[in-house]
Amino acid sequence: MPYALILIGAVLLVAGIRGTYADLWALVKGDFTGTNSYLAWVAAIAVIGGIGYIPKLKPLSISLLTLLLLVIVISRKGVFDKLQQYITAGIPASGGGAAVAPSTASPATQQLSSADQITANLTAGLG
């Protein structure tokens, strides 16, 4: 829990320093309000997790949480579709919103931008 609070504090500090706290608030507000919010998933996990505190219903709770996790991952709006969209869209550049092409030079021989560093780290981790 302390690590989560430190991470949240760091995000708020960076947003405050950069002056993008209004954008951060709009993103967070969009995640928890509207028709496609995460609030329904959080409520479902909380209710099913609460059922797990009853000792005789704990196996049922574990199986329902497993099913809920599968639904979240495999659903049409789930992790795989978002990951596919991210991969096909590329990483937007800070200037014009265009996709950044991966660098062909090794990171040791060239100074990379932050977007290229992220791409290089991701491809190095997959290889």
C-alpha positions in Angstrom: 0.0 0.0 0.0 2.8 2.5 0.7 4.2 1.9 -2.7 0.9 2.6 -4.3 0.6 5.9 -2.4 4.1 6.8 -3.4 3.4 6.1 -7.0 0.2 8.1 -7.0 2.0 11.0 -5.3 4.8 10.9 -7.9 2.2 11.0 -10.7 0.5 14.0 -9.1 3.8 15.7 -8.6 4.9 15.2 -12.2 1.5 16.4 -13.5 1.8 19.5 -11.3 5.3 20.3 -12.4 4.4 19.9 -16.0 1.2 21.8 -15.6 -0.9 18.9 -17.0 -3.0 18.2 -14.0 -6.2 19.2 -15.8 -5.4 16.6 -18.5 -4.7 14.0 -15.8 -7.9 14.8 -14.0 -9.9 14.5 -17.3 -8.3 11.1 -18.0 -9.1 9.8 -14.5 -12.6 11.2 -14.6 -13.2 9.6 -18.0 -12.1 6.2 -16.6 -14.6 6.3 -13.7 -17.6 8.1 -15.3 -19.7 7.5 -18.4 -21.0 4.4 -20.0 -17.7 2.5 -20.4 -16.4 3.1 -16.9 -14.3 0.8 -14.8 -16.6 1.4 -11.8 -18.8 -1.6 -12.8 -15.8 -3.9 -12.9 -14.5 -2.6 -9.5 -18.0 -3.2 -8.0 -18.2 -6.7 -9.4 -14.7 -7.6 -8.0 -15.6 -6.1 -4.6 -18.9 -8.1 -4.3 -17.3 -11.3 -5.4 -14.3 -10.8 -3.2 -16.7 -10.1 -0.3 -18.4 -13.4 -0.9 -15.0 -15.0 -0.4 -15.0 -14.0 3.3 -17.7 -16.6 4.0 -15.6 -19.7 4.5 -18.1 -22.1 2.7 -18.4 -19.8 -0.3 -14.6 -19.2 -0.8 -14.2 -21.8 -3.6 -17.2 -20.2 -5.4 -15.7 -16.7 -5.0 -12.3 -17.9 -6.3 -14.0 -19.5 -9.4 -16.1 -16.4 -10.1 -13.1 -14.1 -9.8 -11.2 -16.3 -12.2 -14.2 -16.2 -14.6 -14.3 -12.4 -14.2 -10.6 -12.1 -14.9 -11.1 -14.2 -18.1 -14.0 -12.0 -19.2 -12.0 -8.8 -18.7 -9.0 -10.2 -20.6 -10.9 -11.9 -23.5 -13.8 -9.5 -24.0 -14.0 -7.5 -27.2 -12.9 -4.3 -25.4 -10.3 -6.2 -23.4 -6.6 -6.3 -23.0 -5.8 -8.0 -26.3 -7.7 -5.5 -28.5 -6.1 -2.5 -26.7 -2.7 -4.0 -27.0 -3.2 -4.7 -30.7 -4.4 -1.0 -31.2 -1.3 0.2 -29.3 1.0 -1.9 -31.4 -0.5 -1.0 -34.8 -0.8 2.8 -33.9 2.8 3.2 -32.8 4.1 5.6 -30.2 3.0 9.2 -30.9 5.7 11.8 -31.2 5.6 14.7 -28.9 5.4 17.2 -31.8 2.8 16.3 -34.3 1.2 13.0 -33.2 2.8 11.0 -36.0 4.0 7.4 -35.3 7.7 7.1 -34.4 9.7 4.5 -36.4 12.0 2.2 -34.4 15.6 3.2 -34.5 18.0 0.9 -36.4 21.2 2.0 -34.6 22.2 0.5 -31.4 21.4 2.5 -28.2 25.1 2.6 -27.4 26.0 4.5 -30.6 23.2 7.0 -30.8 21.4 9.3 -28.3 17.8 8.2 -28.4 14.6 10.2 -27.7 12.4 9.0 -24.9 9.9 7.4 -27.4 12.8 5.6 -29.1 14.1 4.5 -25.7 10.7 3.0 -24.8 10.5 1.2 -28.1 14.1 -0.1 -27.7 13.4 -1.4 -24.2 10.2 -3.1 -25.3 11.8 -4.8 -28.3 14.8 -5.8 -26.2 12.5 -7.4 -23.6 10.6 -9.3 -26.2 13.8 -10.6 -27.9 
